[in-house]
Amino acid sequence: MTTKTGQVQFPKEPAKAPPTFLTKPVFKTTIRSDKLTGAVLKVWAESHSALRDVVVKHLGNLAMTAVDPDFSGNQFQGVLSSVAWRHETDKILEHHDEFDKNDIALMLCYVSGKRPTKEKDGVLSQSLEYLESLPPNAPEWGETLPSFVEEVKAIIKAKKAQYKQANDLDALIIEVKDVFSSELEFLEKDIASWSAAHLSPDADLSTVLRDTQKMQSLLTEYQPILKPAPVLKEERERRPKRTRLENRLLSLIDRIDPFMSESRTPPIEAEQQSDVPAEEQPAQTPNDQRAFSEKDYSALKAKQEKEIKSLQRELRTTEKMVEMWRVAYIDARASKEVAIEGEDEVLSIDRVNDAVELAKKRFDDKLLFQLNGKSRVEDNPFKDPKAVWDALQWLATTYYESRLGEIKLTNLDVSVRKACKWWYKRRQSKRTMKKYEEWYTTKVDNRVYWLERHIGTGSNKDARYTIRVAFDWDESKKRVVIGFIGQHQQTDAT
């Protein structure tokens, strides 16, 4: 009945309530009460006598006896393979489409007195269905299965431990990539593809996890001394430690990386590698008669160590000179006026903003600039704006054509280095992107673009020599969406 306020009110006697008001509470109660479920099922079956007769006849054709369910124990008397249950339901439906498929399936359970097995996939499903079909007096119950169960328990225990190690390894790799991206870039080591899922079958998960933890520890020690010290005395103390850590890091990363690569080639153990160059190794006779004496070996090793130290000193000097020349080149290049000749105009690129504005005009059908709030263009101090123009040209021509399939690029990093001496990276840390979402997203027409791809140069905190351009590809618009231009996007390390 309805009150004066328009609210529905239940009658005081439930038996007089409309069926629509009883459906929901009865349904909720049947979930908790096996006894009520059996009663409801029995009334339902009696009200569908025509369907019951069809199912009874179908089971008779299969030489299966139709039984009246015994609800004294509030449960079915057995189980039926879920595959067979679906198959027989479909067969009945083929000849009796006047009935609902779900009604047929339920009546099949009711008349046979069996419930279908739970849905599972693959070998496990087949194994469980096999076990459920075994009679109680099968010899497997007393002989094979108990020992089999114990073996399965041992496997589960070992796999649980490996599962935890795999999660720990993935979390550690993400953290290392985020915190030490600059250091890894300087060492020219890319661990973007590393993950527990990529481990080769012959890799020992515990060993890889331990080595990765050691790598993190060494990088933590290496990070504060990567850059030259402010004074010579401190730098002289820093150099040997830096060199020692670099050698250890390179060796450790090279040991882990083959287990993560597609080639699946295990690394050569250090003990198997010779310290003697091939051209200086003595020729081996069948009887090994020309083996070095311990004294000869020590002298040769000392000579090599001296040469290595000399080469390391030369390398450090060369690296410093390269950096000095690079900075000088950028300064000199920026000091000259660079004219870009167009069809009707000549524009000098003195600032990053000049390069962006020119790209907007020239490539409005290929580049879509939608810079997020973390970008810095107008007052960007980067000292080589001509390189920014070269990079944007590369995006609008070479990269754009590769996305359309007009040209094929096997290595985008090599391509962009030829164009403007920058590098290209396809991926960024998912965790970092989620954490600092405002740095890694932009929005166009209410669609959010994740700026995972980026090109750039430099790895220090001086914005005059470091820049990034992050972008995405819109397949429907056929345009490169540029969402960030600035020194570099936020990470835990920055």
Disulfide bonds with the S-S distance in Angstrom:
none
